[in-house]
Amino acid sequence: MHDTTRRRALCALAAASFAFAGAASAQDSTRWPDRPLRIVIPTPPGGALDGTARLIAERLAASLGQPVVVDNRAGANGAIAYGAVAKAPPDGYTMVLTLSSLVLTSLMVKSPGYTLQELTTVSLVAMLPNSFAVARHVPASNLREFIAWARNRKEGVDYGTSGPGSSANILGSMFAQQAGINMVHVPFKGEAPAVQAALGGQIAVVIGAAGTLAAQAQAGQMKLLAVALPNRLKDFPDVPTFGELGYPAVSLSGWSVMAVPSGTPKPIVDRLSSEITRIVQTPEISARIFAYGFQPEGGSSDAARRFVQEETTRWTDAIKATGITME
């Protein structure tokens, strides 16, 4: 066989192979789902993300006619969960409900075991607004008074977060820079121990999920001074945003998106996006997610992709400005 003829034959064979693969993918999409699905999350059982994932799993199972299980893969700032899903088959049976650590870990860890390009966004599920709260012993009832008090403390002001390299850690560092005060980061293994330290008078400030700190404020145990959101919290209309107070760059909050391995057929991605948006915007589920301290969102895969791109730029700038790392 001449080389030209052979090349043509090989090209035809390759084209046929791709056509067959495309047809198989299309057939798989029409049969999907025909077995159980899995939602991987980067936190242990019992937390707000776990509760949100189980709410979605229950309703998604009813819609799709297949069981949906929640798989807790905590550790390594989310990298274990994100890496597991990034390397999973792109067949629509494995999803990950992320935190904003999806972006933060990819930016601050040299080899996290996954890349953002290995995952396709399905939908923005919720915003996880950070808030700034002070212990009762702090003589400040608003952010202006807090800054004045902090400037007189040469030893600085301790602030607690859920851990090093967290969105709250970056927010605290950014705020200290812009306000011209000395704040010393005290990382804890979760927000609950940070709150307990503040209640015990060991630290002055906790930066973390608005839902957690708002509950403490409602109980009169802490004072909520600011929230990192474009708009004020519905249940706390008297608490201003950082933007309103003159610190728009400090409006750094967490979020949660649902994602699948890249290469997952678009019809499956679109179906999941539609179902998840409907679920999180259902009044009953929305109220329960809001009770966890999250703000339910929803939306298309493309909208979620643009959101993550914008957040990657925002967090890149914040990390450069603060110099914070996870390593």
GIGI-V623041 format. One line per field, one symbol per residue. phi: phi as a letter, one per 40 degrees, with the letter a starting at -180 (. if undefined). burial: + if it has 24 or more other ideal C-beta (glycine too) atoms within 12 Angstrom, else -. A space follows every 10 residues. Layout:
# GIGI-V623041
phi->???
burial->???
This chain:
# GIGI-V623041
phi->.cdccccccc cccccccccc cccccccccc cccbacbbbc bcbcchcccc cccccccccc ccccgbcbbb bcbchffgcc cccccdccdc bgbbbbccbc cdcccccbbc bcgabcccbb cbaccacbcc bbbbccccca bacccccccc ccbccgbcbb bcicgccccc dccccddccg bbbbcbcbch cdcccccccc gcbcbbbadd cccccccccg cabcbabcac bccdcbcccc cccccgbccc cbbcabbcab ddgcdddcdc ccdccccccc ccdccdcccc ccgcbdbghc cccccccccc cccccccccc ccgcbcb
burial->---------- ---------- ----+--++- -++---++++ +++---++++ +++++++-++ ---+---+-+ ++++-+++++ ++++++-+-+ ++++++++++ +++++++++- -+-+-+-+++ ++++++++++ +++++--+-+ --+--++-++ ------++++ ++++++++++ ++++++-++- +-+-++++-+ +--++-+++- --++++++++ +++++++--- +++++++++- -++--+--++ ++--+-+-++ ++++++++++ ++-+++-+++ +++++++-++ +---++-+++ -+++++++++ +--++-++-- ++-++--++- -+-+-+-
